[in-house]
């Protein structure tokens, strides 16, 4: 008689309370540059990125095939349900993780560089893209079909978050060392200021033994071998390597920021190791660096990020301002008008601000645009010179060849052909651009161009933050803006918006309002039509080219953008989260016009708050050139779509509402 087999036991449910992130789940990220100067360590990091890219590409291809099979099985989805089809095809987070494990095990060589935990997190990133494609968001919008990216665009390896309930559990990249040990190592024991060398040495691994804090069976204090968990010297990012790696731990020295004013932020993020949560390994393109890349560690810490004392004071003062304001975003400027919420002249006067490009900024943008065009021409010349067989001769080059042939001279080699790309009858190039041969100079120039573009993008974001803080300090943290679709503006004005960046300014303003305890509320343009109304309540129709507001009912004259911003302050909502419920409170706007009288008119003519970005000519706007065939007058009855002043209705945007809660009163001239 066979012995009865013991039943397999499974681990039960965890009875301990689930760990949650403190401070309502707020986290912050600090960028720590890595000093990778050793050629051997540099090659190892590059192989790590190559291995992780191979795993991600394999999982992306599998996910793409599964998504295609999911949409092809329409009859099965109708009969058994979509969930059953997804389970059969393996369209889930766990299934993609198992797929990544399979590729990692089957490859063999990838296990020398990557670990199973890294493969799991790469699969999770792929699933996030698939999930956005399969399931629509709150507005009913789905993302496009997942596709395989390019190796050049693979710049981030996600790490695994540390365990805050189990001691010494951090399976992928982890930050070792202490801030005190780092400063003591690079200040010579605190004798001089922090001086980090260009080639930072790799910290030595701890050696010897350390006490365990427990007693042995014989009663003696227990000791164990020292590991990286006991390292208290300079900061470094450590990775244990792949399961079959024989090269030991990968240790990358960290260079902390040492610019003026950065030390307070460094202490906020690095002084308390208990706040360290996760480390991602990121590479950034830099042509002058060895290999063309520089490497960074993005440290995620628990809790809010560092805020300078001056910024905190500004936000507290902005929260204390009892004002209502409106914002009018435009192609060439952003206008803001605010008034006391009580509309009492004793509590303050109206204020207005216009944010435009200064002459210095315009000159800088023109120089940068010229440099960008020169780089584009140089890249095109390099591509043509390297792939002469893919381009034809220009008209001038062809005529010169004909003249030489007529004179009996031999054909002269053309190093840079200036004609069109060799294409088929339907216009498709015979050879794809991705198969062209690229010279080393081409790659270097392209990297420098991408690096400069990233620097300019950061400059624009920094300017947006500075301008948003100035606006909050002057007008308070409660503002109303029209719910405009910036994509419509890009279809009309194109790259001009990249100079003034109105969408970037409004997004930064929304974040600053939230940080100050207020809110930037969006109102539908269909129910308010701020640019077509006056403070007295009358409708004043204006075309896009008319930048001045003149009301024949009350006689108010001012800038169109400032008047629209002032009207935005009197927009009311039945539901602040729904822009379609916005309506214009013309009774309150007329009351403010009567109370403030000439003071409000002066505010609507010129900006009253000083701004470093305000320049002469503010209020001008670039109007798209109209075709002569469309110069006929438009009628409201025959035109069913919005004018360029308004926003076209979309699925994810505030469209035309039904009933308007507010209506304009019948006014008389006064």
DAURWO-V990749 format. One record per backbone hydrogen bond with DSSP energy under -0.5 kcal/mol. CO is the residue of the C=O (numbers start at 1). NH is the residue of the N-H. If there is no record, write none. Layout:
[[CO,NH] [CO,NH]]
This chain:
[[21,25] [22,25] [22,26] [23,26] [26,303] [28,301] [30,32] [30,299] [31,33] [32,297] [33,255] [34,36] [35,37] [38,42] [39,43] [40,44] [41,45] [42,46] [43,47] [44,48] [45,49] [46,50] [47,51] [48,52] [49,53] [50,54] [51,55] [52,56] [53,57] [54,58] [55,59] [56,60] [57,61] [58,62] [59,63] [60,64] [61,65] [62,66] [63,67] [64,68] [65,69] [66,70] [67,71] [68,72] [69,73] [72,74] [73,77] [74,78] [75,79] [76,80] [76,81] [77,81] [81,85] [82,86] [83,87] [84,88] [85,89] [86,90] [86,91] [90,92] [92,96] [93,97] [94,98] [95,99] [96,100] [97,101] [98,102] [99,103] [100,104] [101,105] [102,106] [103,107] [104,108] [107,109] [108,111] [109,112] [110,113] [110,114] [111,244] [112,242] [114,243] [115,119] [116,120] [117,121] [118,122] [119,123] [120,124] [121,125] [122,126] [123,127] [124,128] [125,129] [126,130] [127,131] [128,132] [129,133] [130,134] [131,135] [132,143] [137,140] [141,137] [150,153] [151,154] [153,155] [155,283] [156,158] [157,281] [162,164] [166,169] [169,163] [174,176] [174,238] [176,236] [178,182] [179,183] [180,184] [181,185] [182,186] [183,187] [184,189] [186,195] [187,191] [187,192] [195,197] [198,200] [208,226] [210,224] [214,222] [216,219] [220,216] [222,212] [222,213] [224,210] [227,230] [228,231] [231,177] [233,178] [235,254] [236,176] [236,238] [237,252] [238,174] [239,250] [242,245] [249,251] [250,239] [250,252] [251,253] [252,237] [253,35] [254,256] [255,33] [259,262] [262,266] [263,267] [264,268] [265,269] [266,270] [267,271] [271,273] [272,275] [273,276] [275,302] [277,162] [278,300] [280,282] [280,298] [281,157] [282,296] [284,294] [286,289] [289,292] [290,293] [292,286] [294,284] [295,34] [296,282] [296,298] [297,32] [297,299] [298,280] [298,300] [299,30] [299,301] [300,277] [300,278] [301,28] [308,312] [309,313] [310,314] [311,315] [312,316] [313,317] [314,318] [315,319] [316,320] [317,321] [318,321] [318,477] [321,323] [322,341] [324,339] [325,480] [326,337] [327,329] [327,482] [328,335] [333,330] [334,355] [335,328] [336,353] [337,326] [338,351] [339,324] [340,343] [343,345] [344,347] [345,348] [351,338] [352,608] [352,609] [353,336] [354,356] [355,334] [358,362] [359,363] [360,364] [361,365] [362,366] [363,367] [364,368] [365,369] [366,370] [367,371] [368,372] [369,373] [370,374] [371,375] [372,376] [373,377] [374,378] [375,379] [376,380] [377,381] [378,382] [379,383] [380,384] [381,385] [382,386] [383,387] [387,390] [388,391] [390,422] [392,419] [394,398] [395,399] [396,400] [397,401] [398,402] [399,403] [400,404] [401,405] [402,406] [403,407] [404,409] [405,408] [413,415] [420,392] [422,430] [424,427] [428,424] [432,435] [433,436] [439,443] [440,444] [441,445] [442,446] [443,447] [444,448] [445,449] [446,450] [447,451] [448,452] [449,453] [450,454] [451,455] [452,456] [453,457] [454,458] [455,459] [456,460] [457,461] [458,462] [459,463] [460,464] [461,465] [462,466] [463,467] [464,468] [465,469] [466,470] [467,471] [468,472] [469,473] [470,474] [471,475] [472,476] [477,479] [477,519] [478,325] [479,521] [480,327] [481,523] [482,484] [484,486] [485,488] [485,489] [486,490] [487,491] [488,492] [489,493] [489,494] [490,494] [493,496] [494,497] [495,498] [496,499] [496,500] [497,501] [501,505] [502,506] [503,507] [504,508] [505,509] [506,510] [507,511] [508,512] [509,513] [510,514] [511,515] [512,516] [513,518] [514,517] [519,479] [519,521] [521,481] [523,483] [524,528] [525,529] [529,532] [530,533] [532,540] [534,537] [538,534] [538,540] [539,541] [543,546] [545,547] [547,560] [548,550] [549,558] [550,552] [551,555] [553,670] [556,551] [558,549] [559,563] [560,564] [561,565] [562,566] [563,567] [564,568] [565,569] [566,569] [567,570] [568,571] [570,585] [572,583] [575,578] [577,579] [578,581] [579,524] [579,582] [581,574] [583,572] [583,585] [584,586] [585,589] [586,590] [587,591] [588,592] [589,593] [590,594] [591,595] [592,596] [593,597] [596,599] [597,600] [597,601] [598,602] [599,603] [600,604] [601,605] [602,605] [602,606] [604,559] [611,614] [615,618] [617,620] [621,623] [627,630] [628,631] [635,638] [635,639] [638,640] [643,646] [650,653] [653,655] [659,661] [665,667]]
